[in-house]
Amino acid sequence: MRALTHPDRSQLHIETVLEALANPVRLRIVRRLAAGEELTCGTVLPDVPASSASHHWRVLRDSGVLRARREGRIILHTLRRDDLDARFPGLLDVVLTALDAEPDDGGRQP
Amino acid sequence: MRALTHPDRSQLHIETVLEALANPVRLRIVRRLAAGEELTCGTVLPDVPASSASHHWRVLRDSGVLRARREGRIILHTLRRDDLDARFPGLLDVVLTALDAEPDDGGRQP
């Protein structure tokens, strides 16, 4: 079973985080996790094929946007809001506010 | 000669703007234009091949991040800071602050 690795807070880079956020499926994930709950892939993306969903979760994890942990056979995800707010103060808030002001997925389909 | 089209402020979308910003060459451009000057492509990206540079300028223009205007045979670019600040308050500032805190290009080569 592959380990779930995460960059430290000090290893977060603005460009990598922007790349991770710049995708409609990943923005859906971020928006959904923003409420603070710890959620499984299937709960957040019931309509996205597993292989595609798994890629998006990995991009978000590798960039430091979210944290994943195994619990038995499932993986639970949380937004790394504290780390993002510490490194890029205001970034998450401005993105979430903008998403709330638009239709789902910024008006585009994933 | 192709017209230089720009989206209106109301047509800016967070996802498209994030996509435009999520690239080391385009972040170089944004960082350079942030001082407020109106600059040519060659001034900002003297080391990037014209075809590649032209793609990046177009992505930034189409997403609404910058404005371009022809003056004779050259094209001058400015950052659409007012429009970005109005639609996504704080986004540009947090990105520029994060870039200033990192080596050029977020520590990665374009």
Backbone of each chain as ProteinMPNN parsed JSONL, in Angstrom:
{"seq_chain_A": "MRALTHPDRSQLHIETVLEALANPVRLRIVRRLAAGEELTCGTVLPDVPASSASHHWRVLRDSGVLRARREGRIILHTLRRDDLDARFPGLLDVVLTALDAEPDDGGRQP", "coords_chain_A": {"N_chain_A": [[0.86, -1.203, 0.0], [0.663, 2.093, -0.995], [2.416, 4.82, 0.531], [0.903, 7.78, 1.834], [2.079, 10.667, 0.939], [3.002, 14.002, 1.877], [3.725, 17.426, 1.197], [5.674, 19.523, 3.366], [4.559, 22.46, 5.166], [6.402, 24.515, 4.616], [7.271, 23.808, 2.167], [5.406, 24.449, 0.302], [4.496, 25.901, -2.798], [3.62, 28.793, -4.602], [3.109, 28.668, -7.346], [2.691, 25.939, -7.852], [0.496, 25.443, -6.249], [-1.388, 27.113, -7.457], [-1.557, 25.832, -9.932], [-2.682, 23.431, -9.083], [-5.17, 24.296, -8.224], [-6.296, 25.225, -10.532], [-8.429, 23.934, -12.088], [-11.544, 22.538, -13.0], [-12.669, 20.213, -11.758], [-11.016, 19.878, -9.571], [-11.445, 22.269, -8.265], [-14.073, 21.879, -7.497], [-13.697, 19.9, -5.571], [-12.17, 21.29, -3.645], [-13.947, 23.282, -2.921], [-15.957, 21.766, -1.78], [-14.638, 20.576, 0.377], [-14.147, 22.76, 1.864], [-15.937, 23.331, 3.85], [-14.971, 22.09, 6.016], [-15.25, 19.469, 6.74], [-14.134, 16.0, 6.895], [-13.668, 14.076, 4.173], [-14.529, 11.35, 1.924], [-13.333, 10.279, -1.311], [-15.417, 9.253, -2.939], [-17.667, 10.438, -1.834], [-17.362, 13.108, -2.472], [-16.94, 13.208, -5.233], [-18.944, 11.602, -6.757], [-19.63, 11.15, -9.37], [-17.414, 11.032, -10.978], [-15.078, 9.145, -12.862], [-13.067, 6.598, -11.285], [-10.264, 6.499, -11.906], [-9.672, 8.971, -13.028], [-10.555, 10.667, -10.984], [-8.8, 9.926, -8.982], [-6.369, 10.883, -9.935], [-6.83, 13.667, -9.72], [-7.152, 13.996, -6.93], [-4.599, 13.311, -6.146], [-3.002, 15.338, -7.283], [-3.894, 17.515, -5.818], [-3.104, 16.726, -3.284], [-0.3, 16.41, -3.539], [0.455, 19.005, -4.079], [-0.028, 20.235, -1.77], [-2.484, 21.198, -1.051], [-4.476, 19.668, 0.113], [-4.924, 17.212, 2.749], [-4.478, 13.747, 3.153], [-5.615, 10.734, 4.674], [-5.414, 7.295, 5.556], [-8.055, 5.19, 6.542], [-8.635, 2.212, 7.502], [-9.903, 0.73, 4.702], [-10.542, 2.963, 3.348], [-9.901, 6.34, 2.162], [-9.502, 9.387, 3.703], [-10.085, 12.862, 3.313], [-8.903, 16.143, 3.978], [-9.033, 19.715, 3.81], [-6.075, 21.688, 3.682], [-6.245, 24.107, 5.245], [-5.128, 25.763, 7.269], [-2.383, 25.647, 6.687], [-2.333, 26.655, 4.075], [-3.419, 29.207, 4.492], [-1.447, 30.252, 6.095], [0.815, 30.302, 4.439], [-0.057, 31.544, 2.052], [-1.72, 34.008, 2.507], [-5.119, 34.655, 2.355], [-5.543, 33.62, -0.167], [-7.083, 31.208, -0.459], [-9.53, 32.098, 0.519], [-10.264, 34.13, -1.325], [-10.55, 32.657, -3.635], [-12.583, 30.824, -2.924], [-14.681, 32.596, -2.356], [-15.028, 33.717, -4.883], [-15.862, 31.454, -6.283], [-18.26, 30.913, -5.017], [-19.716, 33.003, -5.96], [-20.167, 32.372, -8.53], [-21.787, 30.145, -10.911], [-21.851, 26.549, -10.274], [-18.628, 25.094, -10.669], [-17.486, 27.283, -11.92], [-19.058, 27.989, -14.011], [-18.445, 26.386, -16.083], [-18.347, 23.099, -17.466], [-16.906, 20.205, -15.887]], "CA_chain_A": [[0.0, 0.0, 0.0], [1.522, 3.273, -1.108], [2.288, 5.813, 1.601], [0.329, 9.064, 1.416], [3.064, 11.679, 1.308], [2.535, 15.392, 1.822], [4.79, 18.419, 1.404], [5.558, 20.372, 4.559], [4.077, 23.82, 4.912], [7.477, 25.335, 4.04], [7.533, 23.362, 0.793], [4.325, 24.855, -0.605], [4.884, 26.948, -3.755], [2.427, 29.444, -5.151], [2.825, 28.209, -8.706], [2.154, 24.574, -7.775], [-0.845, 25.54, -5.668], [-2.258, 27.669, -8.51], [-1.784, 24.744, -10.9], [-3.609, 22.46, -8.485], [-6.51, 24.888, -8.14], [-6.78, 25.661, -11.849], [-9.124, 22.832, -12.758], [-12.92, 22.54, -12.476], [-12.923, 19.101, -10.828], [-10.287, 20.135, -8.32], [-12.146, 23.354, -7.558], [-15.238, 21.259, -6.844], [-13.203, 19.225, -4.366], [-11.771, 22.306, -2.666], [-15.169, 23.936, -2.461], [-16.678, 20.818, -0.936], [-13.885, 20.36, 1.618], [-13.994, 24.04, 2.568], [-16.808, 23.363, 5.028], [-14.192, 21.603, 7.146], [-15.434, 18.03, 6.964], [-13.175, 15.037, 6.363], [-14.548, 13.381, 3.232], [-13.961, 10.369, 0.992], [-13.401, 10.582, -2.741], [-16.743, 8.922, -3.469], [-18.647, 11.401, -1.334], [-17.183, 14.404, -3.133], [-16.981, 13.071, -6.697], [-19.611, 10.341, -7.073], [-19.864, 11.044, -10.808], [-16.155, 11.073, -11.73], [-14.447, 7.822, -12.881], [-12.061, 6.463, -10.228], [-8.888, 6.784, -12.334], [-9.58, 10.417, -13.184], [-10.686, 11.26, -9.65], [-7.585, 9.64, -8.233], [-5.369, 11.856, -10.401], [-7.101, 14.995, -9.161], [-6.84, 13.984, -5.497], [-3.142, 13.278, -5.973], [-2.483, 16.681, -7.591], [-4.202, 18.378, -4.67], [-2.289, 16.293, -2.137], [1.114, 16.692, -3.82], [0.689, 20.457, -4.077], [-0.203, 20.705, -0.388], [-3.805, 21.803, -0.85], [-5.241, 18.853, 1.065], [-4.24, 16.132, 3.45], [-5.215, 12.489, 3.053], [-5.185, 9.682, 5.614], [-6.155, 6.039, 5.403], [-8.741, 4.609, 7.697], [-9.022, 0.923, 6.947], [-9.773, 0.682, 3.244], [-10.916, 4.23, 2.72], [-9.006, 7.491, 2.352], [-10.256, 10.581, 4.105], [-9.379, 14.08, 2.881], [-9.253, 17.447, 4.562], [-8.35, 20.866, 3.229], [-5.0, 22.187, 4.566], [-6.557, 25.526, 5.301], [-4.157, 26.478, 8.112], [-1.111, 25.765, 5.973], [-2.524, 27.563, 2.932], [-3.589, 30.569, 5.009], [-0.16, 30.723, 6.623], [1.758, 30.559, 3.347], [-0.632, 32.422, 1.019], [-2.882, 34.543, 3.231], [-6.193, 35.212, 1.549], [-5.723, 32.933, -1.449], [-8.225, 30.292, -0.421], [-10.753, 32.883, 0.701], [-10.665, 34.826, -2.543], [-10.995, 31.632, -4.592], [-13.886, 30.308, -2.479], [-15.667, 33.658, -2.544], [-15.303, 33.823, -6.32], [-16.636, 30.281, -6.69], [-19.623, 31.072, -4.501], [-20.397, 34.025, -6.754], [-20.383, 31.839, -9.878], [-22.458, 28.836, -10.897], [-20.915, 25.465, -9.98], [-17.519, 24.895, -11.589], [-17.135, 28.495, -12.642], [-19.871, 28.14, -15.202], [-18.014, 25.437, -17.114], [-18.463, 21.713, -17.03], [-15.609, 19.556, -15.718]], "C_chain_A": [[0.891, 1.245, 0.0], [1.309, 4.255, 0.04], [1.673, 7.084, 1.031], [1.276, 10.164, 1.864], [2.486, 13.082, 1.097], [3.735, 16.334, 1.941], [4.571, 19.141, 2.735], [5.033, 21.746, 4.162], [5.138, 24.666, 4.195], [7.76, 24.959, 2.577], [6.422, 23.757, -0.182], [4.815, 25.996, -1.506], [3.631, 27.495, -4.426], [2.085, 28.89, -6.527], [2.176, 26.82, -8.694], [0.733, 24.589, -7.22], [-1.822, 26.111, -6.703], [-2.571, 26.605, -9.558], [-2.808, 23.752, -10.359], [-5.034, 23.006, -8.478], [-7.14, 25.12, -9.519], [-7.423, 24.538, -12.644], [-10.525, 22.708, -12.162], [-13.216, 21.402, -11.49], [-12.237, 19.374, -9.495], [-10.908, 21.295, -7.547], [-13.403, 22.835, -6.867], [-14.824, 20.606, -5.535], [-12.904, 20.252, -3.275], [-13.004, 22.973, -2.058], [-15.919, 23.041, -1.47], [-15.965, 20.619, 0.403], [-13.829, 21.623, 2.474], [-14.877, 24.131, 3.809], [-16.111, 22.765, 6.248], [-14.341, 20.117, 7.427], [-14.29, 17.218, 6.372], [-13.975, 14.096, 5.461], [-13.801, 12.371, 2.365], [-14.119, 10.873, -0.438], [-14.833, 10.395, -3.272], [-17.821, 9.896, -3.026], [-18.581, 12.696, -2.139], [-17.402, 14.301, -4.641], [-17.681, 11.78, -7.103], [-19.729, 10.087, -8.568], [-18.587, 11.006, -11.643], [-15.51, 9.68, -11.692], [-13.252, 7.754, -11.92], [-10.662, 6.872, -10.677], [-8.677, 8.284, -12.485], [-9.639, 11.101, -11.816], [-9.387, 11.1, -8.877], [-6.444, 10.575, -8.645], [-5.574, 13.226, -9.746], [-6.798, 15.051, -7.667], [-5.332, 14.033, -5.281], [-2.529, 14.656, -6.255], [-2.711, 17.609, -6.397], [-3.35, 18.008, -3.456], [-0.821, 16.689, -2.357], [1.427, 18.187, -3.764], [0.53, 21.032, -2.67], [-1.561, 21.327, -0.117], [-4.644, 20.981, 0.13], [-4.377, 17.77, 1.684], [-5.125, 14.887, 3.367], [-4.708, 11.526, 4.122], [-6.05, 8.451, 5.392], [-6.867, 5.701, 6.7], [-9.33, 3.296, 7.188], [-8.842, 0.971, 5.434], [-10.145, 1.998, 2.576], [-9.867, 5.316, 2.987], [-9.872, 8.712, 2.647], [-9.422, 11.82, 3.813], [-9.852, 15.301, 3.656], [-8.453, 18.536, 3.857], [-7.26, 21.33, 4.211], [-5.133, 23.706, 4.701], [-5.532, 26.322, 6.125], [-2.842, 26.699, 7.356], [-1.237, 26.745, 4.803], [-2.657, 29.008, 3.407], [-2.27, 31.132, 5.538], [0.784, 31.109, 5.491], [1.239, 31.595, 2.346], [-1.891, 33.074, 1.569], [-3.91, 35.152, 2.272], [-6.47, 34.453, 0.271], [-6.985, 32.062, -1.465], [-9.531, 31.075, -0.307], [-11.199, 33.55, -0.595], [-11.168, 33.821, -3.585], [-12.381, 31.117, -4.203], [-14.99, 31.347, -2.658], [-16.043, 33.785, -4.012], [-16.14, 32.64, -6.797], [-18.079, 30.399, -6.219], [-20.421, 32.045, -5.352], [-20.713, 33.535, -8.165], [-21.24, 30.592, -9.784], [-21.415, 27.767, -10.574], [-19.872, 25.361, -11.072], [-17.234, 26.105, -12.458], [-17.894, 28.638, -13.939], [-19.467, 27.217, -16.334], [-18.177, 24.019, -16.582], [-17.065, 21.109, -16.867], [-15.294, 18.631, -16.889]], "O_chain_A": [[1.746, 1.423, 0.868], [0.18, 4.495, 0.468], [1.902, 7.42, -0.131], [1.279, 10.551, 3.033], [1.611, 13.302, 0.259], [4.661, 16.062, 2.706], [3.437, 19.341, 3.17], [5.06, 22.136, 2.995], [4.82, 25.434, 3.287], [8.411, 25.709, 1.849], [6.495, 23.43, -1.367], [5.462, 26.934, -1.04], [2.711, 26.753, -4.768], [0.916, 28.667, -6.841], [1.228, 26.564, -9.436], [-0.127, 23.834, -7.674], [-2.955, 25.642, -6.809], [-3.708, 26.489, -10.016], [-3.689, 23.292, -11.087], [-5.99, 22.264, -8.701], [-8.361, 25.2, -9.649], [-6.993, 24.234, -13.757], [-10.68, 22.767, -10.943], [-13.927, 21.601, -10.506], [-12.804, 19.134, -8.429], [-10.898, 21.301, -6.316], [-13.757, 23.296, -5.782], [-15.506, 20.736, -4.519], [-13.331, 20.101, -2.13], [-13.086, 23.192, -0.85], [-16.442, 23.509, -0.458], [-16.613, 20.507, 1.443], [-13.503, 21.566, 3.66], [-14.599, 24.916, 4.716], [-16.586, 22.908, 7.375], [-13.627, 19.569, 8.267], [-13.576, 17.673, 5.479], [-14.865, 13.393, 5.939], [-12.607, 12.514, 2.105], [-14.92, 11.762, -0.726], [-15.376, 11.261, -3.958], [-18.777, 10.15, -3.759], [-19.607, 13.302, -2.449], [-17.98, 15.199, -5.253], [-17.058, 10.933, -7.743], [-19.908, 8.945, -8.993], [-18.652, 10.954, -12.871], [-15.401, 9.086, -10.62], [-12.518, 8.729, -11.762], [-9.94, 7.523, -9.921], [-7.627, 8.808, -12.115], [-8.857, 12.009, -11.536], [-8.933, 12.025, -8.202], [-5.651, 11.004, -7.806], [-4.625, 13.857, -9.281], [-6.248, 16.041, -7.185], [-4.842, 14.697, -4.367], [-1.629, 15.088, -5.534], [-1.834, 18.386, -6.02], [-2.929, 18.88, -2.696], [-0.182, 17.24, -1.459], [2.547, 18.577, -3.434], [0.909, 22.174, -2.411], [-1.768, 21.924, 0.939], [-5.435, 21.539, 0.89], [-3.279, 17.46, 1.221], [-6.347, 14.962, 3.492], [-3.518, 11.504, 4.436], [-7.239, 8.543, 5.086], [-6.345, 5.903, 7.797], [-10.374, 3.271, 6.535], [-7.742, 1.227, 4.946], [-10.065, 2.116, 1.353], [-9.062, 5.213, 3.913], [-10.831, 9.014, 1.937], [-8.211, 11.833, 4.033], [-11.038, 15.462, 3.945], [-7.345, 18.303, 3.373], [-7.486, 21.365, 5.42], [-4.245, 24.467, 4.317], [-5.121, 27.413, 5.73], [-2.269, 27.789, 7.382], [-0.347, 27.565, 4.575], [-2.088, 29.921, 2.81], [-2.011, 32.332, 5.441], [1.475, 32.125, 5.573], [2.004, 32.423, 1.851], [-3.0, 32.739, 1.153], [-3.596, 36.046, 1.487], [-7.534, 34.623, -0.324], [-7.828, 32.169, -2.356], [-10.518, 30.746, -0.965], [-12.384, 33.533, -0.925], [-12.106, 34.11, -4.328], [-13.257, 30.987, -5.059], [-16.103, 31.013, -3.063], [-17.215, 33.941, -4.353], [-17.033, 32.809, -7.629], [-19.007, 30.028, -6.938], [-21.643, 31.936, -5.46], [-21.437, 34.196, -8.91], [-21.408, 30.035, -8.699], [-20.217, 28.051, -10.597], [-20.178, 25.518, -12.254], [-16.791, 25.969, -13.599], [-17.445, 29.32, -14.861], [-20.059, 27.248, -17.413], [-18.145, 23.791, -15.372], [-16.147, 21.451, -17.612], [-14.236, 18.001, -16.911]]}, "seq_chain_B": "MRALTHPDRSQLHIETVLEALANPVRLRIVRRLAAGEELTCGTVLPDVPASSASHHWRVLRDSGVLRARREGRIILHTLRRDDLDARFPGLLDVVLTALDAEPDDGGRQP", "coords_chain_B": {"N_chain_B": [[-4.742, 42.201, -40.018], [-5.051, 40.815, -36.866], [-7.699, 41.485, -34.564], [-7.309, 42.688, -31.236], [-8.837, 41.143, -28.82], [-10.711, 41.363, -25.772], [-11.99, 40.051, -22.706], [-14.871, 41.391, -21.02], [-14.956, 42.963, -17.758], [-17.017, 41.728, -16.308], [-17.039, 39.267, -17.409], [-14.949, 37.807, -16.46], [-13.625, 34.831, -15.083], [-13.004, 32.889, -12.217], [-11.782, 30.378, -12.43], [-10.633, 30.375, -14.991], [-8.873, 32.496, -14.77], [-7.165, 31.526, -12.764], [-6.077, 29.366, -14.153], [-4.693, 30.785, -16.107], [-2.777, 32.06, -14.557], [-1.337, 29.959, -13.558], [1.377, 29.145, -14.373], [4.838, 29.198, -14.999], [6.103, 30.978, -16.846], [4.065, 32.759, -17.423], [3.58, 33.763, -14.901], [5.93, 35.16, -14.554], [5.536, 37.215, -16.387], [3.289, 38.514, -15.278], [4.317, 39.336, -12.846], [6.241, 41.118, -13.709], [4.726, 43.054, -15.018], [3.383, 44.051, -12.916], [4.407, 46.304, -11.745], [3.238, 48.354, -13.031], [3.905, 49.484, -15.42], [3.613, 49.88, -19.031], [4.311, 47.414, -21.215], [6.335, 45.847, -23.805], [6.284, 42.613, -25.41], [8.898, 41.668, -26.0], [10.453, 43.083, -24.183], [9.717, 42.015, -21.743], [10.022, 39.256, -21.989], [12.663, 38.486, -23.128], [14.092, 36.197, -23.598], [12.462, 34.132, -24.419], [11.188, 32.062, -26.984], [9.474, 33.481, -29.815], [7.018, 32.245, -30.689], [6.194, 30.671, -28.56], [6.107, 32.588, -26.536], [4.112, 34.221, -27.527], [1.854, 32.601, -27.313], [1.592, 32.516, -24.498], [1.1, 35.231, -23.875], [-1.347, 35.505, -25.114], [-3.003, 33.74, -23.671], [-3.036, 35.058, -21.234], [-4.271, 37.426, -21.985], [-6.758, 36.572, -23.038], [-7.912, 35.5, -20.775], [-8.341, 37.666, -19.286], [-6.441, 38.778, -17.672], [-4.542, 40.582, -18.531], [-4.237, 43.559, -20.56], [-3.958, 44.358, -23.995], [-2.592, 46.507, -26.485], [-2.236, 47.805, -29.771], [0.477, 49.665, -31.049], [1.432, 51.142, -33.698], [3.693, 48.946, -35.025], [4.139, 47.47, -32.805], [3.067, 45.707, -29.815], [1.606, 46.679, -26.858], [1.455, 45.938, -23.399], [-0.573, 45.835, -20.469], [-1.23, 45.194, -17.01], [-4.417, 44.116, -15.882], [-5.207, 45.31, -13.382], [-7.166, 46.769, -11.911], [-9.569, 45.589, -12.771], [-9.167, 42.913, -12.028], [-8.84, 43.198, -9.268], [-11.348, 44.143, -8.637], [-13.068, 42.027, -9.304], [-11.905, 39.746, -8.083], [-11.03, 40.216, -5.241], [-7.95, 40.763, -3.748], [-6.662, 38.582, -4.848], [-4.588, 38.99, -6.788], [-2.749, 40.371, -5.22], [-2.04, 38.468, -3.233], [-0.836, 36.532, -4.768], [1.311, 37.937, -5.933], [2.713, 38.708, -3.649], [3.449, 36.198, -2.679], [5.107, 35.366, -4.763], [7.148, 37.227, -4.549], [8.283, 36.351, -2.254], [9.527, 34.073, -2.965], [12.177, 32.485, -4.878], [12.879, 33.636, -8.265], [10.314, 32.729, -10.553], [9.046, 30.983, -8.853], [10.88, 29.214, -7.878], [11.197, 27.292, -9.752], [12.233, 26.407, -13.043], [11.157, 28.018, -16.08]], "CA_chain_B": [[-4.196, 42.213, -38.64], [-6.086, 40.342, -35.954], [-8.085, 42.403, -33.488], [-6.955, 42.237, -29.884], [-10.084, 41.111, -28.06], [-10.579, 41.22, -24.316], [-13.268, 39.866, -22.012], [-15.268, 42.446, -20.085], [-14.759, 42.636, -16.35], [-18.064, 40.804, -15.845], [-16.823, 37.943, -18.016], [-13.79, 37.128, -15.862], [-13.98, 33.681, -14.263], [-11.889, 32.536, -11.332], [-11.057, 29.195, -12.905], [-9.831, 30.765, -16.153], [-7.78, 33.339, -14.285], [-6.21, 30.635, -12.09], [-5.363, 28.635, -15.224], [-3.761, 31.713, -16.749], [-1.679, 32.368, -13.638], [-0.64, 28.742, -13.129], [2.445, 28.818, -15.317], [5.995, 30.02, -14.599], [6.358, 32.088, -17.777], [2.993, 33.758, -17.26], [3.796, 34.451, -13.615], [7.005, 36.146, -14.805], [4.911, 38.36, -17.062], [2.428, 39.223, -14.324], [5.198, 39.969, -11.87], [6.925, 42.232, -14.364], [3.745, 44.109, -15.31], [2.765, 44.519, -11.666], [4.923, 47.63, -11.403], [2.318, 49.325, -13.607], [4.351, 49.954, -16.74], [3.067, 49.275, -20.242], [5.54, 46.816, -21.738], [6.268, 44.964, -24.974], [6.657, 41.212, -25.219], [10.353, 41.516, -26.017], [11.025, 43.647, -22.964], [9.428, 41.163, -20.595], [10.476, 37.876, -22.223], [13.659, 38.516, -24.21], [14.711, 34.875, -23.761], [11.466, 33.109, -24.764], [10.898, 32.088, -28.429], [8.275, 34.279, -30.114], [5.774, 31.471, -30.794], [5.822, 30.283, -27.21], [5.749, 33.816, -25.815], [2.841, 34.706, -28.058], [0.813, 31.781, -26.668], [1.4, 32.929, -23.099], [0.437, 36.539, -23.852], [-2.743, 35.336, -25.507], [-3.717, 33.131, -22.544], [-3.245, 36.108, -20.23], [-5.231, 38.399, -22.518], [-8.075, 35.932, -23.15], [-8.464, 35.246, -19.439], [-8.64, 38.961, -18.682], [-5.398, 39.193, -16.724], [-3.878, 41.789, -19.041], [-4.805, 44.25, -21.719], [-2.952, 44.606, -25.017], [-2.992, 47.461, -27.528], [-1.215, 48.001, -30.793], [0.954, 51.018, -31.335], [2.244, 50.862, -34.879], [3.955, 47.508, -35.212], [4.365, 46.765, -31.546], [1.927, 45.518, -28.918], [1.938, 47.067, -25.486], [0.634, 45.189, -22.44], [-0.689, 46.285, -19.073], [-1.984, 44.312, -16.126], [-5.773, 44.645, -15.615], [-5.263, 45.229, -11.923], [-8.462, 47.248, -11.41], [-10.599, 44.587, -13.04], [-8.911, 41.73, -11.2], [-9.123, 43.544, -7.861], [-12.794, 44.288, -8.472], [-13.72, 40.717, -9.381], [-11.304, 38.763, -7.176], [-10.246, 41.096, -4.368], [-6.853, 40.152, -2.994], [-5.999, 37.48, -5.562], [-3.324, 39.416, -7.371], [-1.824, 40.717, -4.137], [-1.504, 37.285, -2.554], [0.064, 35.861, -5.705], [2.534, 38.738, -6.063], [3.442, 38.608, -2.38], [4.05, 34.86, -2.623], [6.206, 35.326, -5.731], [8.25, 38.012, -4.01], [8.897, 35.596, -1.16], [10.202, 32.904, -3.527], [13.091, 32.832, -5.967], [12.183, 33.865, -9.535], [9.565, 31.61, -11.116], [8.607, 30.043, -7.831], [11.9, 28.222, -7.612], [11.294, 26.336, -10.855], [12.548, 27.042, -14.325], [10.034, 27.994, -17.015]], "C_chain_B": [[-5.308, 41.847, -37.65], [-6.397, 41.358, -34.862], [-7.65, 41.814, -32.151], [-8.212, 42.291, -29.027], [-9.811, 40.85, -26.586], [-11.947, 40.93, -23.711], [-13.57, 41.099, -21.158], [-14.989, 41.999, -18.656], [-15.766, 41.583, -15.868], [-17.872, 39.39, -16.393], [-15.618, 37.208, -17.428], [-14.277, 35.996, -14.961], [-12.755, 33.245, -13.453], [-11.089, 31.367, -11.885], [-10.136, 29.554, -14.073], [-8.642, 31.623, -15.726], [-6.729, 32.489, -13.555], [-5.393, 29.848, -13.113], [-4.309, 29.533, -15.876], [-2.544, 31.969, -15.852], [-0.784, 31.15, -13.364], [0.427, 28.292, -14.114], [3.633, 29.734, -15.03], [6.274, 31.188, -15.54], [5.308, 33.179, -17.579], [3.11, 34.47, -15.917], [4.929, 35.473, -13.73], [6.426, 37.411, -15.414], [4.122, 39.197, -16.064], [3.28, 39.991, -13.314], [5.841, 41.229, -12.455], [5.96, 43.398, -14.642], [3.182, 44.73, -14.036], [3.249, 45.905, -11.257], [4.092, 48.729, -12.066], [2.716, 49.85, -14.965], [3.622, 49.234, -17.868], [4.274, 48.729, -21.019], [5.295, 45.957, -22.975], [6.662, 43.548, -24.566], [8.176, 41.058, -25.077], [11.024, 42.054, -24.773], [10.882, 42.678, -21.798], [10.043, 39.774, -20.757], [11.537, 37.826, -23.32], [14.208, 37.131, -24.544], [13.732, 33.788, -24.209], [11.162, 33.206, -26.259], [9.546, 32.737, -28.709], [6.995, 33.462, -30.125], [5.268, 31.067, -29.415], [5.367, 31.51, -26.408], [4.365, 34.28, -26.241], [1.663, 33.908, -27.485], [0.535, 32.274, -25.249], [0.715, 34.295, -22.995], [-1.04, 36.402, -24.179], [-3.569, 34.733, -24.364], [-4.023, 34.195, -21.487], [-4.271, 37.14, -20.705], [-6.64, 37.802, -22.544], [-8.73, 35.701, -21.785], [-8.814, 36.555, -18.73], [-7.587, 39.452, -17.705], [-4.682, 40.453, -17.216], [-4.596, 42.344, -20.254], [-3.665, 44.548, -22.699], [-3.484, 45.649, -25.992], [-1.839, 47.62, -28.514], [-0.808, 49.463, -30.835], [1.938, 50.859, -32.489], [2.441, 49.368, -34.997], [4.174, 46.773, -33.901], [3.07, 46.644, -30.744], [2.39, 45.831, -27.497], [0.954, 46.416, -24.523], [0.602, 45.877, -21.078], [-1.514, 45.268, -18.288], [-3.362, 44.93, -15.879], [-6.025, 44.591, -14.104], [-6.62, 45.673, -11.368], [-9.555, 46.192, -11.598], [-10.41, 43.353, -12.164], [-9.234, 42.009, -9.731], [-10.627, 43.664, -7.619], [-13.484, 42.926, -8.437], [-13.215, 39.736, -8.333], [-10.4, 39.492, -6.175], [-9.181, 40.318, -3.591], [-6.091, 39.089, -3.766], [-4.615, 37.878, -6.077], [-2.29, 39.722, -6.281], [-1.214, 39.474, -3.496], [-0.537, 36.536, -3.475], [1.392, 36.624, -5.814], [3.374, 38.669, -4.79], [4.153, 37.26, -2.285], [5.23, 34.754, -3.589], [7.416, 36.093, -5.204], [9.004, 37.245, -2.935], [9.662, 34.379, -1.671], [11.267, 33.386, -4.506], [12.276, 33.077, -7.235], [11.518, 32.594, -9.998], [9.238, 30.552, -10.077], [9.613, 28.944, -7.582], [12.045, 27.185, -8.709], [11.623, 27.082, -12.126], [11.334, 26.983, -15.242], [10.233, 26.91, -18.068]], "O_chain_B": [[-6.359, 42.486, -37.607], [-5.504, 42.001, -34.31], [-7.63, 40.597, -31.968], [-8.607, 43.36, -28.562], [-8.827, 40.211, -26.211], [-12.952, 41.493, -24.146], [-12.666, 41.758, -20.645], [-14.81, 40.812, -18.384], [-15.416, 40.669, -15.122], [-18.473, 38.436, -15.898], [-15.304, 36.098, -17.859], [-15.212, 36.167, -14.18], [-11.629, 33.238, -13.95], [-9.86, 31.364, -11.817], [-8.996, 29.093, -14.136], [-7.542, 31.487, -16.261], [-5.531, 32.717, -13.72], [-4.182, 29.683, -12.966], [-3.191, 29.103, -16.158], [-1.419, 32.079, -16.338], [0.378, 31.297, -12.986], [0.373, 27.174, -14.627], [3.445, 30.935, -14.835], [6.642, 32.271, -15.086], [5.624, 34.369, -17.569], [2.776, 35.65, -15.808], [4.895, 36.521, -13.086], [6.769, 38.525, -15.021], [4.261, 40.419, -16.007], [2.992, 41.141, -12.979], [5.965, 42.255, -11.787], [6.326, 44.567, -14.519], [2.579, 45.803, -14.073], [2.571, 46.602, -10.502], [4.219, 49.901, -11.711], [1.955, 50.581, -15.599], [3.091, 48.138, -17.692], [5.15, 49.491, -21.43], [4.208, 45.415, -23.172], [7.283, 43.324, -23.526], [8.666, 40.404, -24.156], [12.058, 41.535, -24.351], [11.787, 42.532, -20.976], [10.526, 39.185, -19.79], [11.323, 37.18, -24.346], [14.726, 36.911, -25.638], [14.131, 32.634, -24.366], [10.905, 34.299, -26.763], [8.595, 32.57, -27.946], [5.973, 33.928, -29.621], [4.069, 31.115, -29.14], [4.365, 31.461, -25.695], [3.549, 34.682, -25.411], [0.604, 34.47, -27.205], [-0.62, 32.429, -24.852], [-0.144, 34.5, -22.137], [-1.882, 37.09, -23.602], [-4.697, 35.16, -24.117], [-5.116, 34.233, -20.921], [-5.047, 37.661, -19.904], [-7.6, 38.448, -22.123], [-9.955, 35.707, -21.667], [-9.495, 36.553, -17.704], [-7.808, 40.429, -16.989], [-4.266, 41.289, -16.414], [-5.435, 41.69, -20.874], [-2.566, 44.933, -22.301], [-4.677, 45.676, -26.292], [-0.662, 47.577, -28.157], [-1.629, 50.366, -30.68], [3.099, 50.497, -32.3], [1.474, 48.608, -35.061], [4.377, 45.559, -33.904], [2.109, 47.381, -30.969], [3.404, 45.326, -27.015], [-0.243, 46.352, -24.801], [1.601, 46.419, -20.606], [-2.376, 44.582, -18.837], [-3.466, 46.141, -15.686], [-6.937, 43.914, -13.63], [-7.163, 45.036, -10.465], [-10.356, 45.94, -10.698], [-11.375, 42.813, -11.623], [-9.82, 41.175, -9.042], [-11.121, 43.333, -6.542], [-14.384, 42.704, -7.627], [-13.998, 38.981, -7.758], [-9.175, 39.402, -6.248], [-9.476, 39.357, -2.882], [-4.98, 38.727, -3.378], [-3.618, 37.197, -5.833], [-1.115, 39.376, -6.406], [-0.009, 39.43, -3.246], [0.457, 35.974, -3.017], [2.465, 36.02, -5.791], [4.601, 38.583, -4.851], [5.308, 37.185, -1.867], [6.238, 34.124, -3.271], [8.558, 35.672, -5.385], [10.199, 37.453, -2.726], [10.368, 33.724, -0.905], [11.265, 34.546, -4.915], [11.089, 32.752, -7.269], [12.075, 31.506, -9.859], [9.163, 29.364, -10.39], [9.252, 27.859, -7.125], [12.899, 26.303, -8.629], [11.316, 28.267, -12.256], [10.565, 26.023, -15.197], [9.386, 26.738, -18.944]]}, "name": "protein", "num_of_chains": 2, "seq": "MRALTHPDRSQLHIETVLEALANPVRLRIVRRLAAGEELTCGTVLPDVPASSASHHWRVLRDSGVLRARREGRIILHTLRRDDLDARFPGLLDVVLTALDAEPDDGGRQPMRALTHPDRSQLHIETVLEALANPVRLRIVRRLAAGEELTCGTVLPDVPASSASHHWRVLRDSGVLRARREGRIILHTLRRDDLDARFPGLLDVVLTALDAEPDDGGRQP"}
